[in-house]
Amino acid sequence: MKISIISDAHLGFSPVEKLEEDSYENFEEAFTKALDSDLIILAGDLFDSRAPKTKAWAYALKILSKATLQENRGVNLVEIDKQLKEASRKTLEHLPVVAIHGNHELRAKGEINAIEALENAGLLIYLNINKAVFEKDGEKVAIFGLSHVPERFAKDVLDKWNPRPIEGCFNILLLHQNIDPFVYSPLEQPTLNISNLPKGFDLIVDGHIHVSTQEKIDNTIFIIPGSTVTTQFQASEAQTPKGFFKIDTKLKKVEFVEINARKFFYETIELSREQNAREIIERKIREKIFGNFNKQPIVKIRITGNAMISEKDLRELERKYQDSCILFFTKSLESTELTQKLEFLRSLKESRTSLQEIGLNILKKSLDELNFKNSFDFVDIFNLLADEEVDTALNILLGQQKTLRMIK
């Protein structure tokens, strides 16, 4: 069976107006190139927001509907351990799409996330601690999908679910987590690592990480498709092309398919006070933008050292080269404490973490710095504060209350 695996499209991602169409164009190119497959897998974070804007919904529906125009190539769903909705059964009449949700689509318990909504529309089959077995010409492929859960719960949830490969199938485990040493953001330590992943799978796919990777773990193929759009603007994204994976399950052959994503350059420049900082930075910009590009390249320059260059100079450079590239600057500061705090906040922003997770991470860091003993679940504290139950939250923090109910 031929399967295409796409991850982290982040539809709707747009830090500046010039990048507004990138997430849509890149995903459409990847999905279109995947239409010659027997099955398409989406490994989480199809959307950039838990509550996508109308434009993101419109593009998702437009692009995913391309699968409904493709004939089913003899692929049958022979087993699934969930109740399939009536609209979802229509998915099996054309090119089937299977998906999990990522951290950007994570919703509160009891609410419907965007991926489940797309299943309700009959555009895909949504897996969340579920498995589905497909068959074509006598070959069976079993897909075990665990949608994203907060990192601190990931190993416990996976252990409790305990997915086991099915004999006679090509078995795929589909995740969207940090898996040490592949860590998207260091803000919350992963509980999963390469050695404690379930054994015996033919293929393990992990979304969430935005840089593509292919490795072999014993007899298991391990792949990270990476994102189809540049979102973090970190050095690693400048070193790896954007695209997705295709796999032939019979031959166990894996191919990375590159897409025509906007070129991204990352440069660190260390400067001293004696140097002409602006001249050196401008020379580096010209080096990066020399050549022919289908789209204006993104250039991010990280300035270190103790050179004197003002924000005014940097803004003038942005304006000067606005017709040639999209410029981003970051500067390292002298104060170690201030630098650490700014780097913490910057990493939150650049990791494209959801607002809920940003709040949780800031709260946890603040409580740790205040030496509060972790005898409570800080998620409960966060939820109490979000519901404006400040007195209850303080009572629990101070040990005056041990339940979530308000003291009468």
C-alpha positions in Angstrom: 0.0 0.0 0.0 1.3 3.5 -0.8 0.7 6.0 2.0 1.5 9.7 2.2 2.1 11.3 5.6 1.8 15.1 6.1 2.1 16.9 9.3 1.9 20.4 10.9 0.3 22.4 8.1 -0.7 25.1 10.6 -3.3 26.6 8.4 -3.9 30.2 9.3 -0.3 30.9 10.6 0.6 34.4 9.6 3.0 36.5 11.8 3.2 39.2 9.1 0.9 40.0 6.2 3.4 38.8 3.5 3.3 35.3 4.9 -0.5 35.1 5.1 -0.8 32.7 2.2 2.2 30.4 2.9 0.5 27.9 5.1 -2.4 27.4 2.6 -0.2 27.2 -0.5 2.3 24.8 1.0 -0.4 22.4 2.4 -2.2 22.5 -0.9 0.9 21.6 -2.8 1.8 18.7 -0.4 -1.8 17.4 -0.4 -2.0 17.6 -4.2 1.3 15.7 -4.5 -0.1 13.0 -2.1 -3.2 12.3 -4.2 -1.5 9.5 -6.1 -1.4 7.5 -2.8 -3.8 4.8 -1.6 -4.2 6.5 1.8 -3.2 9.9 3.3 -2.3 10.4 7.0 -2.3 13.8 8.7 -0.2 13.8 11.8 -1.7 16.7 13.8 -1.8 20.5 13.8 -3.6 20.9 10.5 -4.7 24.2 11.9 -2.7 26.8 13.8 -5.5 27.8 16.2 -7.9 25.9 18.4 -10.6 28.1 17.0 -9.6 28.5 13.3 -10.7 31.7 11.4 -13.2 31.4 8.5 -10.4 31.7 6.0 -8.5 28.7 7.5 -11.7 26.6 7.5 -12.3 27.6 3.9 -8.9 26.4 2.7 -9.0 23.2 4.8 -12.4 22.3 3.2 -11.2 23.2 -0.3 -7.9 21.2 0.0 -9.3 18.2 1.8 -12.2 17.9 -0.7 -9.6 17.1 -3.4 -9.5 13.6 -1.9 -13.3 13.2 -2.4 -12.7 13.7 -6.2 -10.2 10.7 -6.3 -11.4 7.2 -6.9 -10.8 4.7 -4.1 -8.0 2.5 -5.3 -9.3 -0.7 -3.8 -8.7 0.2 -0.1 -11.2 -1.2 2.4 -11.7 -0.4 6.0 -11.9 -3.9 7.6 -11.8 -2.9 11.3 -12.1 0.1 13.5 -12.5 0.3 17.3 -14.9 3.2 17.4 -18.4 4.0 16.1 -18.0 5.5 12.7 -20.4 8.3 11.9 -22.6 8.1 8.8 -20.8 11.0 7.1 -17.4 9.3 7.8 -18.4 6.2 6.0 -18.5 8.3 2.8 -14.7 8.8 3.3 -14.3 5.1 2.3 -15.9 5.7 -1.1 -12.9 7.8 -2.2 -9.3 8.3 -1.3 -9.3 7.8 2.5 -7.7 10.3 4.9 -6.8 9.5 8.5 -5.9 12.2 11.0 -5.1 12.9 14.6 -5.3 16.3 16.4 -2.3 18.2 17.5 -1.6 20.5 20.4 -2.9 23.5 18.5 -6.3 21.8 18.1 -6.5 20.5 21.6 -9.9 21.6 23.2 -11.4 21.2 26.6 -12.9 17.9 27.5 -16.3 17.5 26.1 -15.8 20.0 23.3 -15.4 19.2 19.6 -12.0 20.0 18.1 -11.5 21.0 14.5 -10.4 17.5 13.4 -13.4 15.9 14.8 -15.5 18.5 13.0 -13.9 17.5 9.7 -14.7 13.9 10.5 -18.4 15.0 11.0 -18.2 16.5 7.5 -17.1 13.2 6.0 -13.6 14.4 5.0 -11.5 12.2 7.1 -11.4 9.5 9.8 -10.3 10.9 13.2 -8.3 8.7 15.6 -7.8 9.5 19.2 -6.7 6.5 21.2 -8.1 4.4 18.4 -7.0 2.0 15.7 -8.2 1.4 12.2 -7.2 -1.5 9.9 -7.3 -1.1 6.1 -6.8 -3.7 3.4 -5.9 -3.6 -0.2 -5.2 -6.7 -2.4 -4.8 -8.9 0.6 -2.3 -6.6 2.4 -3.4 -5.1 5.7 -2.3 -1.9 7.3 -3.2 -1.1 11.0 -3.0 2.5 12.1 -2.9 3.2 15.8 -3.5 7.0 16.5 -2.9 8.8 19.7 -3.8 12.5 19.3 -1.8 15.0 21.3 -2.0 15.0 25.1 0.0 17.3 27.5 3.5 16.0 27.7 3.4 15.1 31.4 0.6 12.6 30.7 1.9 11.2 27.4 3.7 8.1 28.7 0.9 7.2 31.2 -1.8 7.6 28.5 0.2 5.5 26.0 1.0 2.8 28.6 -2.6 2.7 29.7 -3.8 2.4 26.1 -1.1 -0.2 25.4 -1.3 -0.4 21.6 0.0 -3.8 20.3 0.9 -4.6 16.7 -1.5 -6.9 14.9 0.0 -10.0 13.4 -0.3 -10.1 9.6 -0.5 -6.3 9.3 1.9 -3.5 8.5 1.6 -1.6 11.9 1.8 2.1 12.2 1.8 4.1 15.4 0.8 7.7 14.9 1.8 10.3 17.6 2.0 14.1 18.0 4.4 14.6 21.0 7.9 15.5 22.1 9.9 12.3 22.0 13.4 12.8 23.6 15.8 13.6 22.0 13.4 15.1 19.5 12.0 18.0 21.5 9.9 20.8 20.0 10.1 23.1 23.1 11.9 22.6 26.4 9.2 24.3 28.4 7.7 21.0 29.4 9.9 18.0 29.8 8.8 15.0 27.6 7.8 11.7 29.3 8.3 9.8 26.0 11.7 8.9 24.6 13.0 6.6 21.9 13.6 3.7 24.3 10.2 3.7 26.0 8.1 3.7 22.8 6.0 0.6 22.2 7.9 -2.2 20.4 7.1 -4.2 17.3 5.7 -1.5 15.1 6.8 -1.3 11.5 6.5 2.4 11.4 6.3 5.1 14.1 5.2 8.6 12.9 5.5 11.7 15.1 4.1 15.1 14.3 4.7 18.2 16.5 8.4 18.5 15.6 8.9 20.9 12.7 12.1 19.5 11.2 11.9 16.3 9.2 13.7 13.2 10.4 14.1 9.6 9.4 15.7 7.0 11.6 15.7 3.3 12.3 15.0 2.1 15.8 15.8 -1.6 15.9 13.5 -2.9 13.1 11.1 0.0 13.3 11.2 2.9 10.8 10.8 6.2 12.8 9.9 9.4 10.8 9.0 12.9 11.7 7.5 14.6 8.6 8.2 18.1 9.9 6.0 21.1 9.2 5.0 22.2 5.7 5.5 25.9 6.7 8.2 27.7 8.6 6.8 28.8 11.9 9.6 28.8 14.5 12.2 30.7 12.6 15.0 28.8 14.3 18.3 27.7 12.8 17.1 24.0 12.4 14.3 25.1 10.1 16.8 26.8 7.8 18.8 23.7 7.4 16.0 21.3 6.4 13.6 21.4 3.4 9.9 21.4 3.9 7.8 18.5 2.6 6.2 15.2 3.6 6.9 11.4 3.4 5.6 8.7 1.2 6.0 5.1 2.1 5.5 1.9 0.2 4.5 -0.6 2.9 5.2 -3.7 0.9 8.8 -2.6 0.1 9.2 -0.7 3.3 10.6 2.1 1.2 10.4 5.7 2.5 10.7 8.8 0.3 10.8 12.4 1.3 8.9 14.7 -1.1 10.1 18.3 -1.0 7.6 21.2 -1.6 8.3 24.6 -3.0 8.3 26.4 0.4 9.6 29.9 0.9 13.3 29.9 1.4 14.4 30.7 5.0 17.8 31.9 6.1 19.1 32.0 9.7 22.3 33.8 10.6 24.0 34.6 13.9 26.3 37.6 13.8 28.6 38.4 16.7 29.7 42.0 16.8 32.0 44.2 18.9 31.7 47.9 19.7 34.6 48.6 17.4 32.8 47.3 14.4 30.4 49.1 12.1 27.4 46.9 13.1 24.9 48.2 10.5 27.4 47.8 7.6 28.2 44.2 8.6 24.5 43.3 9.0 23.6 44.9 5.7 26.4 43.0 3.9 25.0 39.7 5.3 21.5 40.5 4.2 22.7 41.2 0.6 24.6 37.8 0.7 21.4 36.0 1.6 19.1 37.6 -0.9 21.5 37.2 -3.8 19.9 34.9 -6.4 16.5 34.1 -7.9 13.6 33.2 -5.6 10.0 32.4 -6.5 8.9 34.1 -3.3 10.7 36.7 -1.2 13.0 34.8 1.2 12.7 35.1 5.0 16.0 36.2 6.6 16.3 36.1 10.4 19.4 37.6 11.9 20.4 37.0 15.5 22.8 39.7 16.8 25.1 38.9 19.7 28.0 40.7 21.3 28.2 44.2 22.6 27.9 46.2 19.4 25.9 49.4 19.4 23.0 49.2 17.0 19.7 50.9 17.6 16.1 49.6 17.0 15.8 52.6 14.6 18.7 51.2 12.5 17.1 47.8 12.4 13.7 49.2 11.4 15.4 51.2 8.6 17.0 48.0 7.3 13.6 46.3 7.3 12.1 49.1 5.2 15.1 49.3 2.9 14.9 45.6 2.0 11.2 45.1 2.2 10.9 44.6 -1.6 13.6 41.9 -1.5 13.0 39.8 1.6 11.2 39.5 4.9 13.5 40.5 7.7 13.4 39.5 11.4 16.0 40.5 14.0 16.7 39.4 17.5 19.3 40.8 19.9 21.0 39.2 22.9 21.2 41.5 26.0 23.8 42.1 28.6 21.7 41.1 31.7 21.8 37.3 32.1 18.6 37.2 34.2 16.7 39.5 31.7 18.0 37.5 28.8 16.8 34.3 30.3 13.3 35.7 30.9 13.1 37.1 27.4 14.3 33.9 25.9 11.6 32.0 27.8 8.9 34.3 26.5 10.4 34.3 23.0 10.5 30.5 22.9 6.8 30.5 23.9 6.0 32.8 21.0 8.2 31.0 18.5 7.1 27.5 19.4 3.6 28.5 18.3 2.3 27.1 21.6 -1.5 27.5 22.2 -2.6 30.3 24.5 -3.7 27.8 27.1 -0.3 26.1 27.1 1.5 29.4 27.3 -0.6 30.3 30.4 0.1 26.9 32.0 3.8 27.1 31.3 4.1 30.7 32.7 2.1 29.7 35.8 4.2 26.6 36.4 7.5 28.5 36.0 6.3 31.2 38.4 5.2 28.7 41.0 8.5 26.9 40.7 10.4 30.1 41.2 8.3 30.8 44.3 9.3 27.4 45.7 5.7 26.1 46.0 5.7 22.4 46.6 4.0 20.5 43.8 1.4 18.8 46.0 -1.4 20.0 43.7 -2.1 19.9 40.0 -1.1 23.3 38.6 -3.6 22.7 35.8 -6.4 22.8 38.4 -4.9 26.1 39.7 -4.8 27.5 36.2 -8.4 26.6 35.6 -9.5 28.1 38.9 -7.7 31.4 38.0 -9.3 31.3 34.5 -12.7 31.0 36.1 -11.8 33.9 38.4 -12.0 31.7 41.5 -8.9 33.4 42.9 -9.7 32.8 46.6 -10.0 29.1 46.0 -6.7 28.9 44.1 -4.9 30.8 46.9 -6.4 28.6 49.6 -5.1 25.5 47.8 -1.6 27.1 47.1 -1.3 28.0 50.8 -2.5 24.6 52.0 -5.6 25.9 53.6 -7.8 23.8 51.3 -7.3 20.4 49.6 -10.4 20.2 47.4 -11.4 22.2 44.3 -14.7 23.3 45.9 -15.0 26.8 47.3 -14.9 27.0 51.1 -18.3 28.2 52.4 
